[in-house]
Amino acid sequence: MSSFPLRLTSTVVRGFGRGSTELGIPTANLSREEIGEEFFDNLETGIYYGYAGITGTSKVYKAAISIGYNPTYSNNIKTCEPHLIANEADYRNKSSCGETQMPDFYGATLRLSVIEKIRDELPFESVEKLIIAIKNDIKITEEKLNEEGEEVKVEREWCLGESST
């Protein structure tokens, strides 16, 4: 596994469709093929935080990122699914963690910086408990990135496409 931060660039592809519909917390699924199957398969599973930038928009979002098999659903395909966290004025719901509901951007290129692991990937006994855990992951992501230092600012800039380092 590579050291952090881990930088990935990929087209946003359709996932299983559960994030938006069943969970109410949509994700921007990355393409295994574009990242590279072997590299993708070597990513350590877990829940992470970082930044994501949609190229051509000049916006960067905080991101709660799931890398793994979604054990609550018993998937056999590893996915990388960042949930982009918008600013209060943009696309925010009034839920306990203010999760983001953005318009679809399938086919857009996403620059994702995975900064640090929050927790291991876990199976949950119900969808309701999974939603509670995801909302907590979103809160942790916001807290961690509100304390950003210079190293984290560099990652935000990379997601904007303003830095090549």
N, C-alpha and C positions, 0 to 999 in steps of 0.2 A: 504494500500500500504506500502511496506517495505521502509525503509530509504535507502539512497544511501551511498556508492555504492551498486548496486544490482548485484549479481553474478549468472550467469546462465550457465549451461553446457548442451549441446544438440548435437545430430546428425544433420548435415546439410541435410535438405530435400528439395524436389522440391516445388517451390511456384507456382505462377500463370504464370510465364514465361515472365512477362512484363519488369522486371528490365533490363535484358540483351538485349532483342529483341526490345521492344518498346521505352524504355527510354535510353538505352545505358549505364546504371548505374546498374550493377548486384548487387544482395544481396545474403547473405547466410541465408536462412530461417531456423528458429529453429523449432523443433518438439514440438507441443502443448502437445502431449501425454507424452513425456519425461520430460518436465518441470512440467507437472501436470495441467490438465484442470482448476481446481479451482484457483490455483495460477496464471496461465496465464490470466484467465479472470479478475483477480483483478489488473493486471498491469495497471497503468495509461497511457492512450494514449498520444502520443506526439512524438516529435523528440528529440533524446538524442545524447550525445557523450560518447565515452568510448574506451575501448580496446578489441580486439578479438585475441585469439590465436588458431591456428589449431594444435591440439595435434599431436605430432610426427614430427613436422617441425622445432621446435626451433625458430619460428618467431612469433612476435606479431605485429599486425597492429592497427593503429588508426581506429576507427569505427564511422561512422555516422549511427544512429540507429533509425528506424521507428518502433514504437509499436502502433498498431491500426488497423483501418478498411479500410485504403486507401480510404478516402471519395471521391476522384476524380473518383474512379471506383465503388463506392457504394457497397463495399464488406460487407458481413454480418458475416464474420469470422475474428476474431482478429489475427493478425500476429506479429511476432517479426522478423524484417529484417535488420540486420546490413550490411552496405556497407563497406567493408574493404578497407582501404586506404594504398596502398603500398608506399614504399620509391621511390624516383625519378628514381632509376635505375631498379626497379622491376615492370613490368607490367603497367607502367603509360602511359596514352594517353597524347597528347599535347593539350588538351582542355583548356578552361578558368580556370577550377579548377583541371585539371589533374586527372580526375576520373580513377579508377583502373579497368582493365580488366584482370582477372586471369583465369587460366585454371579451369575447373569444379572440385569441390571437394565434390560432393554429397557423403553422407555416412561418411564423416570425422566427428570427434568430435570437436566441437567449445567451447572454454571457453570464455564467454562474460562478461565483467565488464561494467555495465551501470553506468556512473559517475554522469552525471547531465543533466537536461532538457535544450534544446535549445529553443524550442517553442511548441505551441500547434499543434495538427494535424489539417490541414485545407483542405477544398475542393478547387480545382483550376478550373477555367473555361475552361482551355485547357491543353493538355499534355505539350505543349511548356512552359507554365507558371509553371507547376509542375517541369519540368526539371530545369528551372532557380532557383526555390526554393531549390531543392535538391542540386544543385551545390553550392549554398550559404551555405547550411547546412554543406557541406563537407569543405568549406573554414573555417567556424566558428569552426568546429571540429579540424582542423589542428591548428588554432590559439590558441584555448583553451589548447590543449595538448602540444603545443610548450612551454607553460608557466608552465610546470608541476612542482609541488612541491613533497615533500616526500610522501604524501598520494597517489598521482597519480602514482608514481613510484611503490608503493606497488601493485597497481591494475595491472600494466603492468607485474610485476613479477608473480602475481597470474595467469594471462592468459598464461604465459609460463609454469605454473605448478610447479614453483620453491618456491611458498609460499602457505601455507595452511591456513593462517590467513585471 
